[in-house]
Structures are given as structure tokens and as C-alpha cells.
Amino acid sequence: MKVTRLLITTLFSTLLIVAFAIESDAQGLSPEDVVNIKSVGTVSMSSDGSYVAYTLSVPRSDDESVGRNYSELYIISSGGGESIPVMQKPNSAGSPQWGQDGRLYFTSRITDHHNQTQVYSVNRSGNDLQKHTSAEHGLISFAWTSDGSTLAYTVMEPVSEERRSLEERGYDMIVVGENLRYMNLWVQPRNGNASKVTPEDLYVWDFSWSPNGNQLALRVTDKPGADEDQMYSRIAVINRDGSGMREIMSAPKKKAGMSWSPDGSKLALLAGKVYSDPLPHRLWILNSDGSENRDLTPVNWEGSIESVRWMDDRTVMFTAVERSSTLLYSMRIDRNTPNKIAGGGDEIFRSVSSDSRNRSFAASVNTKAHPSEVYVTDMRRGNFTRLTHHNEWLSDKQLGEQSSITWKGADDLEIEGILVKPVGYQNGQRYPLVILPHGGPEGISMNGWNTRPLYPSHVLANEGYVVLKPNYRGSGGRGTGFASANHRDLGGKEFDDVLLAIDHLDEIGLIDPDKVGISGTSYGGYFAAWAATRYSDRFAAGITFAGLSNWISFTGTTDIPHEMSVVHWDLYWFDNPGQNWERSPVAWLNQSNTPLLVAHGLADDRVHPEQSIQLYQFLEMKGIPTGLVLYPRQPHGLTERAHQLDFMERVVDWFNLYLK
């Protein structure tokens, strides 16, 4: 079928289908609803537990300039009440942190004060705005010492004057390995001048002050770049003046957040088990003098730790994902047995922040019924109290019934996923199925709010589809063994897990197995392309966004060639080129006839747009129904309202055409 004829047919069919959908399911969630959702991001609880500061992602309206969502900043009493605005659009703010002086510190670019991002503060009433830095080229992240006397912040090196002058004269060649820009660490006394304390050729990704303010822990690499960040960073400790640097963990593996013990003798760190561990999801304790590193993750525990901090010198507190739920634990470092504080229910929480006495904490919480809002929790009782209601209009929308389900995957391994039934579901009726596989592949589909532009679960449920988001082997949330279970077998047993989910839903009489679609992003986009080619007989339609189509050319164009090869394949393509080609969707086009819509952002460094362009071109040459949508300015995702809305509408149109 020719693309032009297909598009005309699609348009005509869409008009009829959309008209019917509007008449029959007017109270369900629409693409327009999704792009209007506000969502709480980072939260920070004051040391006495009385107030919570939080950022709020606020979408742009159609009549505003093109760009990302705004990040507004608010303060709310832990006892509830009205939120106090600190920073609202057209300004944005980030990184809220309460100081020991009771003021709220944050980053923002306020043009009335400086043309670059600086650190500001307000009092608890949101007034008395003060500027605390004057970094010439702006800053990225910051932290005060515990006594509030000294500030540390990171700054991206500017383009040199020599380089800028050459570019203005047309000498703007991009030469790999030259003109690298590094992230430096600066230290500034409260009423003094800032000075750079890290070497020119060291890239600082994260840092943390020691309790006494005399030292800083750093996560660093010798070069910038996503691969360096994810695979080859090192943990080091330096004196506050930049002297005496010593490395305390240098083994190549994924590493993430770090926290000092109150006595300054240890660091809690999130890192992988080994070089090939797909996630930095294990708890390590490092002696700050470099004498010993210990992996304290409980043996055979199926979970992925996401954040950690100390409660006292012998006890840490950490958040973790277990399957599709979140929990908060405490654990003595000499006992290795975690004790549950809260979680495991309907509340999916992120960005946990506690008071100084560890009696309560605030978090950004989402549930099946709403996106992220501010909640507070009493640690002694573990009960959650909701403070904000930023999307009240959602209560008038009818959502599909959502639940966590399990089935037997390949080798009888139990697999879990999130199921959403159609709005107005009738028992005994079979429905078309759309599978929305997460990316990664170490991502996790959570049993909370699971609708966003690239994964419009409830929009599809409103259109009459059963929606499944499978946590196939290779996903996070179940420990190192499960996350590594797809090594050297990408597209193999992990995809069998998905095929067996279709069989399970067919066996229980929920779906029509001849009307199965799939749509995913990144690695989920690979699953969609793999489904539409290698397993074309099982899928009636597919949509791939920023998906992988050719493993060999992907490895040659991505910004994470080592990360993808080591922690996902556990194999470099040149060691087994035959398997990499055999697991590439484009290798199976001769047996494919599944209509596949292809979309991509043109500013994507992670999965180069060539992956989608070549897939589309090959599909078109083979006469397989297809289409190619390229979104200018978009990175590895969709950040602009018009593009988000456009993609969701195309998803609905495509599936309505081929699955109904």
C-alpha cells in the first residue's frame, strides 16, 4: 500500500472514529488533558518539619512561546493549607533546599538580578528575595555546609574567547576530542569570593559536603560524556581548598547518589554490583579514608534502591522500588536487615525529604488516580497525608481500572506488569490490546500514575483498548539478577515474556489476539520495531518512537556505546556481529507486513535519528504501511506541548485504523 493512499484512508477513518469516541467516551482522558497536567517534582522539608518546599511542572499554553514546561516553586505548611508561590512563570526555579537559618534556597535565572542561573533565597513567607552568587556564566547545582558558612556549586566551563572568535570567523569545525568543556566545582564563603577548587581536566558530576565542612566527596571522570558518566566515574574526597584529593572507589561500574555519615567516617553510595550491572541500585558503604568498601545490599533481596541518607552513625534510610511499588526502609549497617518505614501500597513516591529528627518526611507522590502531588508521612505510623491538589479537574474524568498482574514468562519465570482495562469495560467482552513496553531496558512501569505523552495509557483506555505495560526480564525493581537476566539475549527471552503475556490475556478471555498493537520509546521503541518485524504474525500494528532498528549502526552513532554494550548486551557487537544483526528489526523486513509508524526527535543524541530514518525507508521500499514523523528540537523524548499533542493524536489514529 502506498503511503499517500494510506494517509488519505487514515484521515477519513480517523474522522469517523474520533467522532464516535467523543460521543461515547466524553468523560475519559484525552490527549489535550494529558498536555495540561501539572506535576510536583522535587520536594524539600524544613529541618523542623513545619514546611515543605516543592517544584511544580506547569505546561505552557498554546498561546505561549515554544519551550519546555515551566518549573514553579512553592512553600506549603506540613499541616496543609494554601501553597505560597515563590517563583512562577515566566520564571522557573529548581533545587529547593532549606538552610539552617530557616530560609529556602534555590536556583533560578531572574533577569532583573542576573542573566545567568544563580542561587537565591526567600524566607518562609516567600518574601525577602536575596541573591547569594554571581557566577559569571551561571551554575548548575549547589549545597551549603551544615553550618551555612560556605557554599559549593558546579559551573560548566564557558566556550573560550579564542574559540568564540574563531567561530565568528567561520572556523567552527567540530573535532571529536577537542574543545571539551568540563564541569568545575567552586567554593564560596557566605560573605566572600568564590574560587575554583577542582582541576581543569576533571569533570565533576556530583558532590557532597562532609558534616564538618572541611572536605567534599566528589563523583568525577577524566572526560565529559554520557558514557563516562554512566560507566567510568570515580568517587574521590578532597579538602575544601581542593588539596589532598584521594580516590576511594575507582572500579568501573554504575555509581550514583552519596551521603556522609554524621561523624564523617563513612559514605553511603549507590552503585552496581559489578561492571555489567545495569543499574546503580545497590547500597555500598565506603570508609572515607579509603580503607574499605562494602556492599550491604541484603542477599537475594528483589528490589532496586533509588536514594540513601544517614539517620545516625550506624543507620541508613533508603527508598527502593520492589516490582511496581515504592518503599522506605531503615537499616543498621552492622545487621544487613532492612526495616520497613512506609510504602508498599498505592502511593508511588519520589524525592523523599525528612526533618532533622527523622520523625516525618515529605515526598512527591503519585497514585493510579492522579499525577505527583505533595504528601507528608509520619515515620512512626507510616501513614500518608496529601497536601496539594493541582489537578482537581481529573476527578471528573473516568479512568480505566488499573492493577498489577503476573503471568509465567519464559522458563516459567514470574513476570509482572501493569494492566489498564478500557473505560466502560464489560466483563466477558474481548478488546483490542495495546502493549506499552518501557525503555532501558532496565526501566520500570509503576503501579501509579502511568499516563504521559509517550505512554498515553488512559488515553488508549478511553478509546476502548486494554493496555499492558510489562516489566519483562531486564527491568529494574527486582535486584541485580533479574535486571541482568537478558544479558547476551536482547530480544530473546525478554520478548518471550511479552508474547506469553498476550497468551495469558487471551486465555482469560480479556483480549482479541488478532488485534494486538505495540508502542514504545527508546528500548521500548526497539521492542515495537522487533514486534512488527521478527514477530509480525503476532502484531497487527506498531509505533516506534526513538527506537533502535539496527544494533550495529546504533552502537556506532549513540552517545553510550560502552554502556549499552556492557550493561545490556554484556557483549560488544564486534565479538559477535552475527547475533547483533540477527536481533536487529531491519534484518527481518522480508517476513514483515505489520503497519509500523516511525517517529523521532531530531536533537536525539542517545538514539540517533538515523535509526528511524533507515527503518522507515526500508519499510517504504518493501511496501509495508508506514509513516515517518520527525520532531525538530526534540531530544530523547518530547518536551514541547505541540509535539506531545501531535504524537498522542497520531497514536490514537494509527491504532484505531489498524486495530478496530
Secondary structure, 3 states (H helix, E strand, C coil): CCHHHHHHHHHHHHHHHHHHHHHHCCCCCCHHHHCCCCEEEEEEECCCCCEEEEEEEECCCCCCCCCCCEEEEEEEECCCCCCEEEECCCCCEEEEEECCCCCEEEEECCCCCCCCCEEEEECCCCCCCEECCCCCCCCCCEEECCCCCEEEEEEECCCCHHHHHHHHCCCCCCCCCCCCCCEEEEEEECCCCCEECCCCCCEEEEEEECCCCCEEEEEEECCCCHHHHHHCCEEEEEECCCCCCEEEECCCCCEEEEEECCCCCEEEEEECCCCCCCCCCEEEEEECCCCCEEECCCCCCCCEEEEEEEEECCEEEEEEEECCEEEEEEEECCCCCCEEEEECCCCEEEEEEECCCCCEEEEEEECCCCCCEEEEEECCCCCEEECCCCCHHHHHCCCCCEEEEEEECHHHCEEEEEEECCCCCCCCCCEEEEECCCCCCCCCCCCCCCEECCEEHHHHHHCCCEEEEEECCCCCCCHHHHHCCCCCCCCCHHHHHHHHHHHHHHHCCCEEEEEEEEEEECHHHHHHHHHHHCCHHHCCEEEEECCCCCHHHHHHHCCCHHHHHHHHHCCCHHHCHHHHHHCCHHHHHHHCCCCEEEEEECCCCCCCCHHHHHHHHHHHHCCCCEEEEEECCCCCCCCCHHHHHHHHHHHHHHHHHHHC
